[in-house]
Amino acid sequence: MKIIPEIKATFGDTYFLGFTEKKKFDPATNKRTEENESYVCRLASSELQGQIEVTVPLSTAVDQLKFNEKVLMQGVVIDPYARNSGGSFAQVILRCTAKTIISDAPGKPAIDRSMGQK
């Protein structure tokens, strides 16, 4: 089951806090490779009043975003899954992915800012 949230109601205003590179996993060697798979971006959410992690594809220009810059997410999907930590209860993890993250700067063309938004 995938959840497609109403972005503004779910996250409110979002601010870019940084990113890390997620490396590909090689099941044959059971180790991470040096090849990048995606970016994991940390965003501050005004509605959730905390930090969230959003995975975006390598085509997203996250290196162009500045710290604490107001950003918009496009094509957001929340994919819940369960993880057992060795006890008798499972922990539900909400994996959040987006097609892209762009700056919400006032000088940005409206077509770019509204892409994927309704």
N, CA, C and O atoms as a GROMACS GRO file, in nm:
protein
  472
    1MET      N    1   0.085  -0.118   0.000
    1MET     CA    2   0.000   0.000   0.000
    1MET      C    3   0.089   0.124   0.000
    1MET      O    4   0.180   0.137   0.082
    2LYS      N    5   0.062   0.213  -0.093
    2LYS     CA    6   0.136   0.338  -0.099
    2LYS      C    7   0.040   0.452  -0.068
    2LYS      O    8  -0.076   0.449  -0.108
    3ILE      N    9   0.090   0.551   0.002
    3ILE     CA   10   0.011   0.668   0.040
    3ILE      C   11   0.062   0.787  -0.040
    3ILE      O   12   0.182   0.816  -0.041
    4ILE      N   13  -0.030   0.856  -0.108
    4ILE     CA   14   0.005   0.977  -0.181
    4ILE      C   15  -0.058   1.094  -0.106
    4ILE      O   16  -0.178   1.119  -0.118
    5PRO      N   17   0.024   1.166  -0.027
    5PRO     CA   18  -0.032   1.268   0.062
    5PRO      C   19  -0.062   1.401  -0.008
    5PRO      O   20  -0.009   1.430  -0.115
    6GLU      N   21  -0.149   1.478   0.054
    6GLU     CA   22  -0.168   1.618   0.016
    6GLU      C   23  -0.046   1.689   0.078
    6GLU      O   24  -0.037   1.701   0.200
    7ILE      N   25   0.045   1.733  -0.005
    7ILE     CA   26   0.177   1.777   0.040
    7ILE      C   27   0.171   1.892   0.140
    7ILE      O   28   0.233   1.885   0.246
    8LYS      N   29   0.098   1.998   0.107
    8LYS     CA   30   0.094   2.116   0.196
    8LYS      C   31   0.028   2.082   0.330
    8LYS      O   32   0.076   2.125   0.434
    9ALA      N   33  -0.081   2.004   0.328
    9ALA     CA   34  -0.150   1.969   0.452
    9ALA      C   35  -0.067   1.872   0.538
    9ALA      O   36  -0.073   1.878   0.661
   10THR      N   37   0.008   1.785   0.474
   10THR     CA   38   0.087   1.685   0.548
   10THR      C   39   0.217   1.743   0.602
   10THR      O   40   0.252   1.719   0.718
   11PHE      N   41   0.289   1.817   0.520
   11PHE     CA   42   0.423   1.864   0.556
   11PHE      C   43   0.431   2.012   0.589
   11PHE      O   44   0.524   2.054   0.657
   12GLY      N   45   0.336   2.093   0.542
   12GLY     CA   46   0.344   2.237   0.563
   12GLY      C   47   0.458   2.294   0.480
   12GLY      O   48   0.484   2.248   0.370
   13ASP      N   49   0.526   2.395   0.533
   13ASP     CA   50   0.644   2.450   0.467
   13ASP      C   51   0.762   2.358   0.495
   13ASP      O   52   0.778   2.310   0.607
   14THR      N   53   0.844   2.334   0.393
   14THR     CA   54   0.960   2.247   0.410
   14THR      C   55   1.087   2.324   0.377
   14THR      O   56   1.090   2.406   0.284
   15TYR      N   57   1.191   2.297   0.455
   15TYR     CA   58   1.319   2.366   0.442
   15TYR      C   59   1.431   2.263   0.430
   15TYR      O   60   1.435   2.165   0.505
   16PHE      N   61   1.522   2.286   0.338
   16PHE     CA   62   1.631   2.193   0.308
   16PHE      C   63   1.739   2.200   0.417
   16PHE      O   64   1.788   2.308   0.450
   17LEU      N   65   1.774   2.083   0.472
   17LEU     CA   66   1.876   2.077   0.577
   17LEU      C   67   2.004   2.007   0.533
   17LEU      O   68   2.104   2.010   0.605
   18GLY      N   69   2.002   1.944   0.416
   18GLY     CA   70   2.120   1.874   0.367
   18GLY      C   71   2.083   1.740   0.306
   18GLY      O   72   1.966   1.702   0.304
   19PHE      N   73   2.185   1.669   0.257
   19PHE     CA   74   2.161   1.539   0.194
   19PHE      C   75   2.281   1.448   0.212
   19PHE      O   76   2.392   1.492   0.240
   20THR      N   77   2.256   1.319   0.194
   20THR     CA   78   2.361   1.218   0.190
   20THR      C   79   2.338   1.132   0.066
   20THR      O   80   2.227   1.126   0.014
   21GLU      N   81   2.442   1.067   0.022
   21GLU     CA   82   2.432   0.979  -0.094
   21GLU      C   83   2.404   0.838  -0.045
   21GLU      O   84   2.472   0.787   0.045
   22LYS      N   85   2.304   0.775  -0.104
   22LYS     CA   86   2.271   0.637  -0.071
   22LYS      C   87   2.341   0.548  -0.173
   22LYS      O   88   2.320   0.562  -0.293
   23LYS      N   89   2.423   0.456  -0.125
   23LYS     CA   90   2.500   0.368  -0.212
   23LYS      C   91   2.418   0.243  -0.248
   23LYS      O   92   2.333   0.200  -0.171
   24LYS      N   93   2.446   0.187  -0.366
   24LYS     CA   94   2.380   0.064  -0.408
   24LYS      C   95   2.431  -0.052  -0.324
   24LYS      O   96   2.543  -0.050  -0.275
   25PHE      N   97   2.346  -0.154  -0.310
   25PHE     CA   98   2.380  -0.273  -0.233
   25PHE      C   99   2.400  -0.389  -0.330
   25PHE      O  100   2.318  -0.412  -0.418
   26ASP      N  101   2.510  -0.461  -0.313
   26ASP     CA  102   2.539  -0.577  -0.397
   26ASP      C  103   2.505  -0.703  -0.318
   26ASP      O  104   2.577  -0.738  -0.225
   27PRO      N  105   2.397  -0.772  -0.356
   27PRO     CA  106   2.358  -0.891  -0.280
   27PRO      C  107   2.457  -1.007  -0.291
   27PRO      O  108   2.462  -1.093  -0.203
   28ALA      N  109   2.537  -1.010  -0.398
   28ALA     CA  110   2.636  -1.118  -0.415
   28ALA      C  111   2.746  -1.109  -0.309
   28ALA      O  112   2.787  -1.211  -0.253
   29THR      N  113   2.793  -0.988  -0.281
   29THR     CA  114   2.899  -0.969  -0.182
   29THR      C  115   2.843  -0.930  -0.045
   29THR      O  116   2.916  -0.928   0.054
   30ASN      N  117   2.714  -0.899  -0.042
   30ASN     CA  118   2.646  -0.856   0.082
   30ASN      C  119   2.708  -0.728   0.140
   30ASN      O  120   2.719  -0.711   0.261
   31LYS      N  121   2.748  -0.638   0.048
   31LYS     CA  122   2.811  -0.511   0.088
   31LYS      C  123   2.760  -0.398   0.001
   31LYS      O  124   2.707  -0.421  -0.108
   32ARG      N  125   2.777  -0.277   0.049
   32ARG     CA  126   2.747  -0.158  -0.030
   32ARG      C  127   2.859  -0.136  -0.131
   32ARG      O  128   2.975  -0.163  -0.104
   33THR      N  129   2.820  -0.086  -0.249
   33THR     CA  130   2.918  -0.056  -0.352
   33THR      C  131   2.953   0.093  -0.345
   33THR      O  132   2.899   0.166  -0.262
   34GLU      N  133   3.040   0.137  -0.432
   34GLU     CA  134   3.076   0.279  -0.439
   34GLU      C  135   2.981   0.357  -0.530
   34GLU      O  136   2.987   0.480  -0.535
   35GLU      N  137   2.894   0.285  -0.601
   35GLU     CA  138   2.801   0.349  -0.694
   35GLU      C  139   2.680   0.406  -0.619
   35GLU      O  140   2.620   0.339  -0.535
   36ASN      N  141   2.646   0.532  -0.652
   36ASN     CA  142   2.532   0.596  -0.587
   36ASN      C  143   2.401   0.545  -0.645
   36ASN      O  144   2.390   0.520  -0.766
   37GLU      N  145   2.301   0.530  -0.557
   37GLU     CA  146   2.168   0.484  -0.598
   37GLU      C  147   2.068   0.600  -0.598
   37GLU      O  148   1.986   0.612  -0.689
   38SER      N  149   2.077   0.687  -0.496
   38SER     CA  150   1.986   0.800  -0.481
   38SER      C  151   2.042   0.895  -0.376
   38SER      O  152   2.149   0.872  -0.320
   39TYR      N  153   1.968   1.003  -0.352
   39TYR     CA  154   2.002   1.097  -0.245
   39TYR      C  155   1.897   1.087  -0.136
   39TYR      O  156   1.778   1.072  -0.164
   40VAL      N  157   1.940   1.096  -0.012
   40VAL     CA  158   1.849   1.102   0.101
   40VAL      C  159   1.859   1.244   0.156
   40VAL      O  160   1.961   1.284   0.212
   41CYS      N  161   1.750   1.320   0.138
   41CYS     CA  162   1.748   1.461   0.179
   41CYS      C  163   1.681   1.475   0.315
   41CYS      O  164   1.580   1.410   0.342
   42ARG      N  165   1.737   1.560   0.398
   42ARG     CA  166   1.676   1.592   0.527
   42ARG      C  167   1.606   1.727   0.512
   42ARG      O  168   1.665   1.826   0.468
   43LEU      N  169   1.478   1.728   0.549
   43LEU     CA  170   1.397   1.849   0.540
   43LEU      C  171   1.333   1.879   0.674
   43LEU      O  172   1.296   1.787   0.747
   44ALA      N  173   1.321   2.006   0.707
   44ALA     CA  174   1.245   2.048   0.824
   44ALA      C  175   1.102   2.070   0.778
   44ALA      O  176   1.078   2.132   0.675
   45SER      N  177   1.005   2.017   0.855
   45SER     CA  178   0.864   2.028   0.820
   45SER      C  179   0.792   2.112   0.925
   45SER      O  180   0.796   2.080   1.044
   46SER      N  181   0.726   2.220   0.881
   46SER     CA  182   0.656   2.306   0.976
   46SER      C  183   0.532   2.237   1.033
   46SER      O  184   0.497   2.258   1.149
   47GLU      N  185   0.465   2.155   0.953
   47GLU     CA  186   0.343   2.088   0.999
   47GLU      C  187   0.376   1.973   1.095
   47GLU      O  188   0.308   1.956   1.196
   48LEU      N  189   0.479   1.895   1.064
   48LEU     CA  190   0.518   1.784   1.151
   48LEU      C  191   0.605   1.830   1.268
   48LEU      O  192   0.628   1.755   1.362
   49GLN      N  193   0.653   1.953   1.259
   49GLN     CA  194   0.738   2.014   1.361
   49GLN      C  195   0.860   1.927   1.393
   49GLN      O  196   0.892   1.900   1.509
   50GLY      N  197   0.925   1.885   1.287
   50GLY     CA  198   1.045   1.804   1.303
   50GLY      C  199   1.112   1.782   1.169
   50GLY      O  200   1.079   1.846   1.069
   51GLN      N  201   1.208   1.691   1.171
   51GLN     CA  202   1.287   1.661   1.052
   51GLN      C  203   1.233   1.536   0.985
   51GLN      O  204   1.193   1.441   1.052
   52ILE      N  205   1.230   1.536   0.852
   52ILE     CA  206   1.191   1.418   0.776
   52ILE      C  207   1.301   1.385   0.677
   52ILE      O  208   1.380   1.472   0.639
   53GLU      N  209   1.306   1.259   0.634
   53GLU     CA  210   1.400   1.217   0.532
   53GLU      C  211   1.321   1.178   0.408
   53GLU      O  212   1.224   1.104   0.416
   54VAL      N  213   1.364   1.230   0.294
   54VAL     CA  214   1.297   1.204   0.167
   54VAL      C  215   1.402   1.157   0.068
   54VAL      O  216   1.505   1.222   0.049
   55THR      N  217   1.377   1.042   0.003
   55THR     CA  218   1.468   0.988  -0.096
   55THR      C  219   1.428   1.039  -0.234
   55THR      O  220   1.312   1.031  -0.273
   56VAL      N  221   1.527   1.091  -0.308
   56VAL     CA  222   1.504   1.143  -0.443
   56VAL      C  223   1.604   1.079  -0.539
   56VAL      O  224   1.710   1.035  -0.496
   57PRO      N  225   1.571   1.074  -0.669
   57PRO     CA  226   1.664   1.016  -0.766
   57PRO      C  227   1.788   1.102  -0.786
   57PRO      O  228   1.791   1.220  -0.749
   58LEU      N  229   1.890   1.042  -0.846
   58LEU     CA  230   2.017   1.112  -0.871
   58LEU      C  231   2.001   1.230  -0.966
   58LEU      O  232   2.086   1.319  -0.968
   59SER      N  233   1.894   1.232  -1.044
   59SER     CA  234   1.872   1.343  -1.138
   59SER      C  235   1.832   1.473  -1.068
   59SER      O  236   1.830   1.579  -1.131
   60THR      N  237   1.800   1.467  -0.939
   60THR     CA  238   1.762   1.586  -0.863
   60THR      C  239   1.888   1.666  -0.828
   60THR      O  240   1.986   1.609  -0.778
   61ALA      N  241   1.887   1.794  -0.852
   61ALA     CA  242   2.004   1.880  -0.829
   61ALA      C  243   2.008   1.928  -0.683
   61ALA      O  244   1.993   2.047  -0.656
   62VAL      N  245   2.027   1.834  -0.592
   62VAL     CA  246   2.027   1.870  -0.450
   62VAL      C  247   2.148   1.954  -0.411
   62VAL      O  248   2.143   2.028  -0.312
   63ASP      N  249   2.256   1.944  -0.487
   63ASP     CA  250   2.376   2.024  -0.456
   63ASP      C  251   2.355   2.172  -0.485
   63ASP      O  252   2.436   2.255  -0.442
   64GLN      N  253   2.248   2.207  -0.557
   64GLN     CA  254   2.216   2.347  -0.587
   64GLN      C  255   2.132   2.411  -0.478
   64GLN      O  256   2.115   2.534  -0.476
   65LEU      N  257   2.078   2.330  -0.386
   65LEU     CA  258   1.994   2.383  -0.279
   65LEU      C  259   2.081   2.430  -0.163
   65LEU      O  260   2.184   2.369  -0.132
   66LYS      N  261   2.040   2.538  -0.100
   66LYS     CA  262   2.116   2.595   0.012
   66LYS      C  263   2.054   2.551   0.144
   66LYS      O  264   1.935   2.519   0.151
   67PHE      N  265   2.136   2.550   0.249
   67PHE     CA  266   2.088   2.514   0.382
   67PHE      C  267   1.975   2.608   0.425
   67PHE      O  268   1.986   2.730   0.410
   68ASN      N  269   1.869   2.552   0.476
   68ASN     CA  270   1.751   2.623   0.527
   68ASN      C  271   1.674   2.698   0.417
   68ASN      O  272   1.597   2.790   0.446
   69GLU      N  273   1.694   2.659   0.293
   69GLU     CA  274   1.620   2.717   0.181
   69GLU      C  275   1.482   2.652   0.176
   69GLU      O  276   1.469   2.531   0.192
   70LYS      N  277   1.378   2.734   0.153
   70LYS     CA  278   1.243   2.680   0.142
   70LYS      C  279   1.232   2.602   0.012
   70LYS      O  280   1.270   2.652  -0.094
   71VAL      N  281   1.182   2.479   0.020
   71VAL     CA  282   1.175   2.391  -0.097
   71VAL      C  283   1.036   2.332  -0.114
   71VAL      O  284   0.955   2.331  -0.021
   72LEU      N  285   1.010   2.284  -0.234
   72LEU     CA  286   0.886   2.213  -0.266
   72LEU      C  287   0.921   2.072  -0.309
   72LEU      O  288   1.018   2.050  -0.382
   73MET      N  289   0.841   1.975  -0.264
   73MET     CA  290   0.857   1.837  -0.308
   73MET      C  291   0.752   1.808  -0.414
   73MET      O  292   0.640   1.858  -0.407
   74GLN      N  293   0.790   1.729  -0.513
   74GLN     CA  294   0.697   1.693  -0.620
   74GLN      C  295   0.692   1.541  -0.633
   74GLN      O  296   0.795   1.474  -0.625
   75GLY      N  297   0.572   1.487  -0.653
   75GLY     CA  298   0.556   1.343  -0.671
   75GLY      C  299   0.588   1.264  -0.546
   75GLY      O  300   0.657   1.163  -0.553
   76VAL      N  301   0.538   1.307  -0.431
   76VAL     CA  302   0.569   1.242  -0.303
   76VAL      C  303   0.483   1.117  -0.284
   76VAL      O  304   0.361   1.119  -0.306
   77VAL      N  305   0.548   1.008  -0.242
   77VAL     CA  306   0.480   0.884  -0.209
   77VAL      C  307   0.535   0.835  -0.076
   77VAL      O  308   0.656   0.835  -0.054
   78ILE      N  309   0.445   0.794   0.014
   78ILE     CA  310   0.485   0.737   0.142
   78ILE      C  311   0.455   0.588   0.135
   78ILE      O  312   0.342   0.547   0.110
   79ASP      N  313   0.558   0.507   0.157
   79ASP     CA  314   0.547   0.362   0.145
   79ASP      C  315   0.576   0.298   0.281
   79ASP      O  316   0.693   0.286   0.319
   80PRO      N  317   0.472   0.258   0.356
   80PRO     CA  318   0.496   0.199   0.488
   80PRO      C  319   0.542   0.053   0.477
   80PRO      O  320   0.496  -0.022   0.391
   81TYR      N  321   0.634   0.015   0.566
   81TYR     CA  322   0.675  -0.125   0.575
   81TYR      C  323   0.707  -0.156   0.721
   81TYR      O  324   0.732  -0.066   0.800
   82ALA      N  325   0.705  -0.285   0.755
   82ALA     CA  326   0.729  -0.327   0.894
   82ALA      C  327   0.868  -0.386   0.906
   82ALA      O  328   0.918  -0.452   0.815
   83ARG      N  329   0.930  -0.362   1.020
   83ARG     CA  330   1.062  -0.417   1.049
   83ARG      C  331   1.059  -0.476   1.190
   83ARG      O  332   1.015  -0.411   1.284
   84ASN      N  333   1.106  -0.598   1.202
   84ASN     CA  334   1.111  -0.665   1.331
   84ASN      C  335   1.247  -0.639   1.393
   84ASN      O  336   1.350  -0.662   1.329
   85SER      N  337   1.248  -0.593   1.514
   85SER     CA  338   1.374  -0.562   1.580
   85SER      C  339   1.417  -0.672   1.677
   85SER      O  340   1.494  -0.647   1.770
   86GLY      N  341   1.368  -0.794   1.655
   86GLY     CA  342   1.408  -0.905   1.739
   86GLY      C  343   1.311  -0.937   1.851
   86GLY      O  344   1.320  -1.043   1.913
   87GLY      N  345   1.217  -0.847   1.877
   87GLY     CA  346   1.118  -0.870   1.982
   87GLY      C  347   0.991  -0.931   1.925
   87GLY      O  348   0.991  -0.986   1.815
   88SER      N  349   0.885  -0.919   1.998
   88SER     CA  350   0.759  -0.976   1.953
   88SER      C  351   0.672  -0.875   1.879
   88SER      O  352   0.563  -0.909   1.833
   89PHE      N  353   0.720  -0.749   1.866
   89PHE     CA  354   0.644  -0.647   1.797
   89PHE      C  355   0.723  -0.594   1.678
   89PHE      O  356   0.845  -0.584   1.682
   90ALA      N  357   0.652  -0.561   1.572
   90ALA     CA  358   0.714  -0.503   1.454
   90ALA      C  359   0.706  -0.351   1.464
   90ALA      O  360   0.613  -0.296   1.525
   91GLN      N  361   0.801  -0.285   1.405
   91GLN     CA  362   0.803  -0.139   1.400
   91GLN      C  363   0.763  -0.096   1.259
   91GLN      O  364   0.819  -0.147   1.162
   92VAL      N  365   0.669  -0.006   1.247
   92VAL     CA  366   0.626   0.044   1.116
   92VAL      C  367   0.714   0.161   1.077
   92VAL      O  368   0.727   0.259   1.151
   93ILE      N  369   0.775   0.150   0.960
   93ILE     CA  370   0.863   0.254   0.906
   93ILE      C  371   0.791   0.317   0.788
   93ILE      O  372   0.735   0.246   0.704
   94LEU      N  373   0.793   0.449   0.780
   94LEU     CA  374   0.732   0.521   0.669
   94LEU      C  375   0.844   0.572   0.578
   94LEU      O  376   0.912   0.668   0.611
   95ARG      N  377   0.861   0.506   0.464
   95ARG     CA  378   0.964   0.546   0.367
   95ARG      C  379   0.903   0.651   0.275
   95ARG      O  380   0.802   0.625   0.209
   96CYS      N  381   0.964   0.768   0.270
   96CYS     CA  382   0.911   0.879   0.192
   96CYS      C  383   1.002   0.903   0.072
   96CYS      O  384   1.122   0.926   0.087
   97THR      N  385   0.944   0.899  -0.049
   97THR     CA  386   1.020   0.926  -0.170
   97THR      C  387   0.952   1.039  -0.248
   97THR      O  388   0.832   1.063  -0.232
   98ALA      N  389   1.029   1.107  -0.329
   98ALA     CA  390   0.976   1.215  -0.413
   98ALA      C  391   1.044   1.209  -0.549
   98ALA      O  392   1.157   1.162  -0.561
   99LYS      N  393   0.974   1.256  -0.652
   99LYS     CA  394   1.033   1.261  -0.786
   99LYS      C  395   1.142   1.366  -0.792
   99LYS      O  396   1.244   1.348  -0.860
  100THR      N  397   1.120   1.477  -0.721
  100THR     CA  398   1.221   1.583  -0.718
  100THR      C  399   1.193   1.678  -0.602
  100THR      O  400   1.083   1.680  -0.546
  101ILE      N  401   1.292   1.757  -0.569
  101ILE     CA  402   1.280   1.866  -0.471
  101ILE      C  403   1.336   1.989  -0.539
  101ILE      O  404   1.448   1.986  -0.591
  102ILE      N  405   1.258   2.098  -0.538
  102ILE     CA  406   1.303   2.221  -0.602
  102ILE      C  407   1.293   2.338  -0.505
  102ILE      O  408   1.222   2.331  -0.405
  103SER      N  409   1.366   2.443  -0.536
  103SER     CA  410   1.362   2.565  -0.456
  103SER      C  411   1.226   2.632  -0.468
  103SER      O  412   1.165   2.631  -0.575
  104ASP      N  413   1.180   2.691  -0.358
  104ASP     CA  414   1.055   2.768  -0.360
  104ASP      C  415   1.087   2.917  -0.355
  104ASP      O  416   1.014   2.996  -0.294
  105ALA      N  417   1.198   2.955  -0.421
  105ALA     CA  418   1.241   3.094  -0.422
  105ALA      C  419   1.140   3.178  -0.499
  105ALA      O  420   1.084   3.132  -0.598
  106PRO      N  421   1.117   3.303  -0.454
  106PRO     CA  422   1.019   3.390  -0.521
  106PRO      C  423   1.050   3.416  -0.668
  106PRO      O  424   0.957   3.437  -0.746
  107GLY      N  425   1.175   3.414  -0.710
  107GLY     CA  426   1.212   3.441  -0.849
  107GLY      C  427   1.196   3.322  -0.941
  107GLY      O  428   1.218   3.333  -1.061
  108LYS      N  429   1.159   3.207  -0.885
  108LYS     CA  430   1.144   3.084  -0.964
  108LYS      C  431   1.020   3.094  -1.052
  108LYS      O  432   0.917   3.141  -1.004
  109PRO      N  433   1.026   3.051  -1.177
  109PRO     CA  434   0.906   3.054  -1.263
  109PRO      C  435   0.793   2.971  -1.203
  109PRO      O  436   0.818   2.863  -1.148
  110ALA      N  437   0.670   3.020  -1.213
  110ALA     CA  438   0.554   2.952  -1.154
  110ALA      C  439   0.535   2.812  -1.209
  110ALA      O  440   0.488   2.724  -1.137
  111ILE      N  441   0.569   2.790  -1.335
  111ILE     CA  442   0.551   2.657  -1.394
  111ILE      C  443   0.638   2.555  -1.323
  111ILE      O  444   0.595   2.442  -1.303
  112ASP      N  445   0.761   2.592  -1.284
  112ASP     CA  446   0.849   2.502  -1.212
  112ASP      C  447   0.798   2.473  -1.072
  112ASP      O  448   0.802   2.359  -1.026
  113ARG      N  449   0.749   2.577  -1.005
  113ARG     CA  450   0.703   2.561  -0.867
  113ARG      C  451   0.575   2.481  -0.856
  113ARG      O  452   0.553   2.414  -0.755
  114SER      N  453   0.491   2.486  -0.959
  114SER     CA  454   0.361   2.418  -0.949
  114SER      C  455   0.362   2.279  -1.012
  114SER      O  456   0.263   2.208  -1.004
  115MET      N  457   0.471   2.239  -1.074
  115MET     CA  458   0.476   2.110  -1.141
  115MET      C  459   0.450   1.997  -1.043
  115MET      O  460   0.520   1.984  -0.943
  116GLY      N  461   0.351   1.917  -1.070
  116GLY     CA  462   0.318   1.805  -0.984
  116GLY      C  463   0.235   1.842  -0.864
  116GLY      O  464   0.199   1.754  -0.786
  117GLN      N  465   0.201   1.968  -0.847
  117GLN     CA  466   0.122   2.014  -0.733
  117GLN      C  467  -0.020   2.038  -0.777
  117GLN      O  468  -0.044   2.079  -0.890
  118LYS      N  469  -0.115   2.012  -0.691
  118LYS     CA  470  -0.256   2.039  -0.720
  118LYS      C  471  -0.319   2.117  -0.609
  118LYS      O  472  -0.437   2.150  -0.615
   0.00000   0.00000   0.00000
